[in-house]
Amino acid sequence: MARALSATWHTGAELDLLVVRGGRRFGFEVKRTDAPRVTAAMRSAISTLGLERLDVLHAGVATFALAESTRAVAVSRLIEDLEPLR
């Protein structure tokens, strides 16, 4: 079973969606841009929340790496590029 929530922490970490599955933590951010960038809040969320991966869903057409354990996922490719959380 997966749990999901959206929240802001006092450390500056902010996520649109946090999914916890079997002790693993996955973060999701939604951005209206087609060229997302890693923000300080994203870096804080990865560190503070111990995320295994952060996916930034965006309006562009391609999925690409943004940083270690962080990638930009095109909404148009969501089904193809987002593997099941097991």
PEWOJO-V583334 format. One record per residue. RES is the residue in one letter. SS is DSSP state (~ for helix, > for strand, _ for the rest). PHI is phi as a letter, one per 40 degrees, with the letter a starting at -180 (none if undefined). NEAR is the number of other C-alpha atoms within 10 Angstrom. Layout:
# PEWOJO-V583334
res: [RES | RES]
ss: [SS | SS]
phi: [PHI | PHI]
near: [NEAR | NEAR]
This chain:
# PEWOJO-V583334
res: [M | A | R | A | L | S | A | T | W | H | T | G | A | E | L | D | L | L | V | V | R | G | G | R | R | F | G | F | E | V | K | R | T | D | A | P | R | V | T | A | A | M | R | S | A | I | S | T | L | G | L | E | R | L | D | V | L | H | A | G | V | A | T | F | A | L | A | E | S | T | R | A | V | A | V | S | R | L | I | E | D | L | E | P | L | R]
ss: [_ | > | > | > | > | > | > | > | _ | _ | _ | _ | _ | > | > | > | > | > | > | > | > | _ | _ | > | > | > | > | > | > | > | _ | _ | _ | _ | _ | _ | _ | _ | _ | ~ | ~ | ~ | ~ | ~ | ~ | ~ | ~ | ~ | ~ | _ | _ | _ | > | > | > | > | > | > | _ | _ | _ | _ | _ | > | > | > | > | _ | _ | > | > | > | > | > | ~ | ~ | ~ | ~ | ~ | ~ | ~ | _ | _ | _ | _ | _]
phi: [none | b | b | b | a | b | a | b | b | c | c | g | c | a | b | c | a | b | b | b | b | f | g | c | b | b | b | b | b | b | b | c | c | b | b | c | b | c | b | c | c | c | c | c | c | c | c | c | c | g | c | c | a | b | b | b | c | a | c | c | b | b | b | a | c | b | a | d | g | b | a | c | b | c | d | c | b | d | c | c | b | b | c | c | c | b]
near: [6 | 13 | 11 | 13 | 11 | 13 | 10 | 12 | 13 | 6 | 10 | 14 | 18 | 23 | 22 | 15 | 18 | 22 | 18 | 17 | 14 | 11 | 8 | 14 | 20 | 20 | 26 | 22 | 18 | 17 | 17 | 10 | 11 | 16 | 13 | 18 | 15 | 13 | 9 | 12 | 16 | 21 | 18 | 17 | 22 | 22 | 12 | 13 | 16 | 13 | 19 | 13 | 16 | 26 | 21 | 26 | 23 | 23 | 17 | 18 | 13 | 15 | 21 | 13 | 12 | 16 | 12 | 8 | 12 | 22 | 20 | 27 | 29 | 23 | 21 | 15 | 15 | 13 | 10 | 11 | 14 | 13 | 8 | 6 | 12 | 8]
